[in-house]
């Protein structure tokens, strides 16, 4: 049995992990992570992170993004749901609706869609639904100390 202190440390390690989709990489499919993710390439699919999503200036995402925080420099075609802070850099191009707690828009950023700010966003759940509507969750690894 893990103590609450060990469980907290394990959860912190998972949420502090970083993932990168490099420049010149094309990924087709959904991404779900507890940690941060940086995308420099192209993704066709939905992205869900309990932490931060960062899109580089040459990135392209065709799909919805759900995250705690997000920094966007590239292009997004889909809905953005950001629980805390969304930053649209000068090179950002957004074609879709935005729901966020707070938003910073730099001069030069392009946004085509509706925006709803200050709304409470439901908890970000990592997992996928199958065809029967049953949710399959991704278990967090158990960390044991020796």
HELIX and SHEET records of a PDB file:
HELIX    1   1 UNK A    4  UNK A   15  1                                  12    
SHEET    1   A 4 UNK A  18  UNK A  21  0                                        
SHEET    2   A 4 UNK A  36  UNK A  39  1                                        
SHEET    3   A 4 UNK A  47  UNK A  55  1                                        
SHEET    4   A 4 UNK A  31  UNK A  33  1                                        
SHEET    1   B 7 UNK A  18  UNK A  21  0                                        
SHEET    2   B 7 UNK A  36  UNK A  39  1                                        
SHEET    3   B 7 UNK A  47  UNK A  55  1                                        
SHEET    4   B 7 UNK A  65  UNK A  72  1                                        
SHEET    5   B 7 UNK A  80  UNK A  88  1                                        
SHEET    6   B 7 UNK A  98  UNK A 105  1                                        
SHEET    7   B 7 UNK A 115  UNK A 117  1                                        
SHEET    1   C 6 UNK A  26  UNK A  28  0                                        
SHEET    2   C 6 UNK A  42  UNK A  44  1                                        
SHEET    3   C 6 UNK A  60  UNK A  62  1                                        
SHEET    4   C 6 UNK A  75  UNK A  77  1                                        
SHEET    5   C 6 UNK A  93  UNK A  95  1                                        
SHEET    6   C 6 UNK A 110  UNK A 112  1                                        
SHEET    1   D 2 UNK A 127  UNK A 129  0                                        
SHEET    2   D 2 UNK A 135  UNK A 137 -1                                        
END                                                                             
